């Protein structure tokens, strides 16, 4: 058996750690740019971290204009602002969009490469600036991955995958997730479960380390996501969700995602539907589509999410899918594309765009054609 497993050098998981951010990063940077979004500023979530950076004597520049599904133009703006500030480090504090933007800023702010130059796999050259990431959602796992997903000028979701994108440090503070509204908790939690499931079923880079992480991530997430939605102040549930999301991130960073993500990308790129919600919408149809080829793997995951399941692989696979659907329904997220203003007229373009996501579709246990994609979109219309 041959495999390679990469990881972030330093991971700090501690309640209240975001209020110590200045002391944690000062050995790495003195003039950081902090990337986040206006919603977190308005909610007061950033204040302890920002105060800590200033108290540590760092000359921090705040960029709070990160947008969901980071548009290329906005990412380029952040790069120029970092250069103007003469930043010597980058901090991404927020959801996946803030962290994905921070990764790209860190690799390009001292580089002659353009954003378009680094689209795809292993295209980054040069030296990345010091990079620290701190998530405020329990979902993307971006704080421990080498992946950034950007919305191109043509409104297509494009992945950047390169080991340069791994941060130097991930700071995980469960207290940052306490203020998340139910719909964000639900969508990001389902997103993290998708990461675990797709890492476990990858046909090219599946490995025993990712498998172990994926199973534990799915156990933590599946048993806590509804509780976190219904009791948002439950610190134990929030800790379990944040840990589960991180473990799932480590799993799929080394055994990448598949068709759920490929099918979800057009929802974000064309309609700007949040990434987690896009994945939750496409989870059931892709699980059912994959089951003829992945029944034995889904049966193994049934042992994690519904331990009482028994019978042959096909029966346990069915139990797994039913359990995942029940969890999604219990969180209260939207279940139909039509609820989000998408009509049958939109589906052909979505299927065409999904076919462009070869980077992730190639990992899927069953080959997806245009007709397959169109049929799956019709299932959830």
N, C-alpha and C positions, 0 to 999 in steps of 0.2 A: 504494500500500500504506500503510495507517494502523495503527499499533499504539503502545501505551505499555508501557514496561518499567521496573519499580521494583526497587530493590535496597537493601541495607544500606549505610550510609555508610562504616563502617570494618570491614574484615575482616582479622584477624591469623591467619595460618596458619604455625605454627612449633612444632616439637617443644620442649617445656619451657615453653611460653608460659603454661600454667595456673599455674606456680609464680611467675609475674610478675604475677598478676592484680591484686594490690594497687596496684602502680605504674600498671597500665594503666587502672584505673577511678577512681583517687582524684581526678582532676580533675572527675569527673562526680557523685560521691556520697561522703558521709562516714558515713552511718548506713544502710548497705544491709541488706536482708534477703536471705539466700542460701537459695534453694530447691533441695532435692535429695531423695534417698530414702535410707532406712536401709541398704539394701544397699550403696550406694557408700560410706557412712560406715564400715560394718563391713569393707569391703574395703580401706580406707585410701586410696581413690582421691581423696577430697576433701581430705585433709590438706595437701598442698603449697599448694593454692589458699587454703584457710582460713588457714594460717600466713602466707601472703603478705599477705592482707587485714589481718590483725592487725598484722603487722610494718609495714605502711604507715600504721598509726595509725587505721584505720577501726573504728568501733563496729558490728561486724557481728553480726546476729542470725541464727542458723542455724535454719531450718525444714526438718527432715528427714523429714517425714511425707507427702511426695508419694506418691500412689498411681497405679498404672497406669490408663490410660484415665481421666484425672482425674475423680473423682466431684464433682458440683456442691457437695455439702456440704463436702468437703475443700478445694475451691478457696475457698469462702466463709470457711472457718476461716483459711486462709493470708492472705486479705485483711484479716481482723480483727487477726491477729497483726502484720501489717505496720503497720497503723494504730496499734496499741498501742505499738509500738516507735518510732513517729514516723519511720519509714523515709523516706529521701530518694532512694532508688534500689533497684532490684531486680536480682539476679543469678540466673539459672537455670543450674544446672550439673548435667547428667545427660543422660538420654535424652529422647525427645520429650515424655513426660509432665511432666518437670520444667520443660522450656522452655515448653510450652504453658501450664502453671500460672503460670509467671513472667510471661508476656505478659499474662494476665488480671489478675493482681495489680497489675501496673504501670499498667494503664489504669483500674482501679477503686478503688485504695486512696485516691485523693484525689478521688473522684467521687461524685456523688449517684445515679448509675445503679446498678441491680442487675445481677447476672449475667444474669438472664433478659432484661433490657432490651437486651443487646448480642448476643444470639443472632442469627445470620444475617449479612447483608451490610451493611457500612458503617453500623452502628448506634452506634458509639462517638462520644461527644461529650466535650468537655473536653480537658485536657492530660495526656498520659501521663507518668509518672515516668521518670527515666533508667533504661534497661534494657540489660543486657549478658547475652549468652547464650553458653554454652560446652558443646558436645556431648561426651558420653562414649561415644556409639555412632556408627557410620557408617551412618546409615539415614534418619532422618526428615527431615533437612535443615531442621528447624524453626528453626535459628539464623539462617536467611536468608529466612524466609517471613513473610507477614502473616496466618497462619492459626493458629487454636488449636481443637482438637477436645475437647469436654467431654462427659462422660456425665451426662445430665440426671437429675433426680429420678425420672423414669419409665424409667430405664435405656435411653435412646436416645442415640446418638452425635450430637451437634449441633455444627455448625461455626460458628466466629466468624471472619469474614473482614473485615479492616479495615486500612488502611495504618498506623493507629496501632500495630499489633502488630509492625511491623518494629522490631527492636532498634536501638539506637544503635551497638552494636559486637558483632561475633561473634568469639569467640576459639576457634580450632581448634587443639588440641594432640593430634597423633596418639598421643603416649605415653599419653594417657588411655584409649585403646581397646585397649591391649595386654593388659589383664586380662580382656577379654570372653570368656566361654565360647563354645564352638563354636555352640550353638543360637542364641545371641543374635547372634553374628557373621553367621550364615547368614540368620536372619529379617530382621534390619535391613538387610543387604546386598540381599536380594531386594526389600524394601520400596523401597529407593532405586532399584533398576532399574525397578520399577513406576512410580515417579515420572517417570523419564525417558521411558519408553514412553508413558505416558498424556499427558504434556506434548506429545509429538511428534504425537499423534493427536487432540488437542483440536479439535473442529469449530467453536469460536467464537473462541478467542483464540490460536490457533496463530500464531507469529510467528518471524521468522528468527533472532532472538537466542536465544529459548528452544530453537529447533531445534538450533542450534549447541551450546548448552550440554548439551542432552539427549543428543546423539550422543556427545560427548566423555565425559559422565558414564557412559553405557552402555558405552563402550569400556573405561574404567578399572574399572568395577565388574565387568563380565562376565569380564575377564581376571584379576581378582585375588580374587574372593570365595571361590573354592574354596581358593586358596593361603592366604588369611587364616584360613580354617577349619582347614586341616590343619597350618599352621605359625603358631600364634598370636603368636609373638614376632617375626615378620618385619616389621620397621619399615617397609620400603619398601611392602609389601603394605598395611599399615595406613594409610600416608600416601595411597596411591592410593585406598583405600576411602573415607577421610574426605573427600578432595578430590572424588571422584566423587559422594558423597552431597550435598555442598554444591552442586555444579554442578547436580545434579538438583533440589535444593531451589529454586535460583534459577529453573530452567526452569519448574517447576510452580507457583511463586508467581505467575508471569505468564501461564501457559497451564495452567489447573488440571486436576486428575485426573478420571478417569471411572469406568467401571463396576466395575473391580477394587476400587476403594475403596468404592464404593457397596455392593457385595456383601459386602465385608469388615466394614463397620460393625456389622451385627447380631452377628457373631461376637464382637466386643469388647464391645458394649453388653449383650448378653444373657448370654454365656458367659464374658466377661472373658478371652478368648483374646488374647494380645499382638498388637498392631496389625501388626507385621511378619509374624508367622506367618499372621495372617488374610489378608493380601494374597498371601502365597506360596501359600496353599491355593486362592485364587480366580483366580490368574493364568492357568493353562492353559485352564480353561473359558471365560473371558472372551476370551482371544486367539482361540480357535477360533470363538466366537460372533461376534466382530467381523470375522473375516477376509473375509466376503463384501463388506463395505464398506471395509475398511482394508487390503486385500491390497497395494496399491501402497505404502502407508506402511510396513507391516511388511517389505516387500521392500527398501525403502531401509535399514531398520534391520538387515536381514540382512547388508548390506555392512559393518556395524560389528561384529557378534558372530560372524559366520561368513563372512569375506571370500572364501572359495572358492566360495560359493554362486553358481549361475548359472541361466540359463533365464528364463522368463516371470515376471511378478509373482507369479502363484499358486504357482509352484514355489519361488521365493525366500521368499515368505511362509511356506510350509510348512517350509522349512529354518530360518527364524527361530524359528518356534514350537517345532520339535523341539530346536533348540539351547537355547532358554530352559528347556524342560522338563528337558533333560539337566543343565543347570547347577543347577537346583533339586534334582534328584535327587542330584547329587553332593555337595551341602551336607549332606544327611542330615536335612532337616526333615521333619516329618510331612506326609503327602500326602493323608490321608483325614480327613473330618470325624468319622467313627466312631472314629478313634484318640483323639479328644479328648472322647469321651463324648456326641457329638451323634447323635440317632437320626432316623429318617424322620418321626417325629411332630413334631419340632422345625422341620422345613423350611417348612411353611406360614407360621408366625409369622415366620421369618427372611425369607421372600420378601416378606411384608407390610411388615416394617421396612425392607427394602432399597428398596422403592418410595418411602419417605419421604425418601430421600437425593437429592431432585431437584437439589439444589445441585451435585452431581457427576455424576449420571446424564445431565444435560442436555449435558454435554461429550462424551459417548461417541459414537464414530463410527456406532454402530447403536443405535436406540431399544430399550430394555429394558422389557418388560412383566412383570407378575406371573408369568405362565406361563413366560416366558423365565428369570426369576430362579429359579423353583422347579426348572426343568429343569437349570439349571447347578449348583444345590446337589446335586441327585440325582447328577450326574456325578461329584462328588467325595465322595459319602457313603461 
